[in-house]
Amino acid sequence: MTQMTKLSIPEMTCGHCKATVERAIAGQDAAAKVAVDLDAHTVAVESAAPVAALIKALADEGYPAEVI
């Protein structure tokens, strides 16, 4: 079952950051739908992966995130 989650990622500021965030999420769920908003420093994720796993994967890449 997929769920929609919106995360705040203040450290995400550029195209490289966007790619790293997308790759970290894909590592948890290759079928995840990801919409990154660099200006707002947010990402909307539709995924079957647990939110805690997504947040950990992002933190492991240097992008602390929180649910908003």
VOKE-264928 format. One record per residue (C-alpha): residue in three letters; residue number from 1; y, x, z. Coordinates in Angstrom, 2 decimals. Example, Ala and Ser with C-alpha at 12.3 -4.5 7.8 and 13.67 -1.06 7.14 Angstrom:
   residu   num     north      east        up
      ALA     1     -4.50     12.30      7.80
      SER     2     -1.06     13.67      7.14
END
This chain:
   residu   num     north      east        up
      MET     1      0.00      0.00      0.00
      THR     2      3.39      1.42     -0.97
      GLN     3      6.56      1.11      1.03
      MET     4     10.20      1.74      0.18
      THR     5     11.96      4.24      2.42
      LYS     6     15.48      5.64      2.22
      LEU     7     16.04      9.08      3.69
      SER     8     19.20     10.99      4.50
      ILE     9     18.92     14.68      3.56
      PRO    10     22.30     16.31      4.38
      GLU    11     21.17     19.78      3.20
      MET    12     20.44     18.52     -0.35
      THR    13     23.45     19.50     -2.45
      CYS    14     22.37     20.72     -5.91
      GLY    15     19.88     20.40     -8.74
      HIS    16     17.60     23.02     -7.19
      CYS    17     17.60     21.04     -3.94
      LYS    18     16.77     17.85     -5.86
      ALA    19     13.82     19.51     -7.59
      THR    20     12.50     20.91     -4.30
      VAL    21     12.78     17.51     -2.60
      GLU    22     11.00     15.79     -5.49
      ARG    23      8.24     18.42     -5.45
      ALA    24      7.77     18.10     -1.67
      ILE    25      7.41     14.33     -1.96
      ALA    26      5.04     14.61     -4.93
      GLY    27      2.90     16.94     -2.83
      GLN    28      2.32     14.05     -0.44
      ASP    29      1.96     11.34     -3.10
      ALA    30      1.88     12.28     -6.78
      ALA    31      2.44      8.61     -7.72
      ALA    32      5.58      8.24     -5.58
      LYS    33      8.70      6.86     -7.22
      VAL    34     11.70      8.94     -6.18
      ALA    35     15.41      8.24     -6.73
      VAL    36     17.69     11.06     -5.57
      ASP    37     21.43     10.55     -5.01
      LEU    38     22.95     14.02     -4.64
      ASP    39     26.45     12.68     -3.94
      ALA    40     25.23     10.59     -1.00
      HIS    41     22.61     13.17      0.07
      THR    42     19.93     10.47      0.07
      VAL    43     16.58      9.79     -1.53
      ALA    44     14.86      6.45     -1.98
      VAL    45     11.08      6.81     -2.03
      GLU    46      8.45      4.24     -2.92
      SER    47      5.22      5.78     -1.71
      ALA    48      1.88      5.13     -0.06
      ALA    49      2.28      8.31      2.01
      PRO    50      3.25      7.88      5.67
      VAL    51      6.97      8.37      6.25
      ALA    52      6.23     11.01      8.90
      ALA    53      4.28     13.03      6.31
      LEU    54      7.21     12.86      3.86
      ILE    55      9.67     13.96      6.54
      LYS    56      7.41     16.86      7.57
      ALA    57      6.94     17.99      3.96
      LEU    58     10.71     17.96      3.44
      ALA    59     11.36     19.84      6.69
      ASP    60      8.73     22.42      5.71
      GLU    61     10.80     23.06      2.54
      GLY    62     14.02     23.45      4.57
      TYR    63     15.36     19.94      4.08
      PRO    64     15.41     18.05      7.40
      ALA    65     15.44     14.32      6.69
      GLU    66     15.77     11.11      8.64
      VAL    67     15.20      7.48      7.82
      ILE    68     18.34      5.45      7.21
END
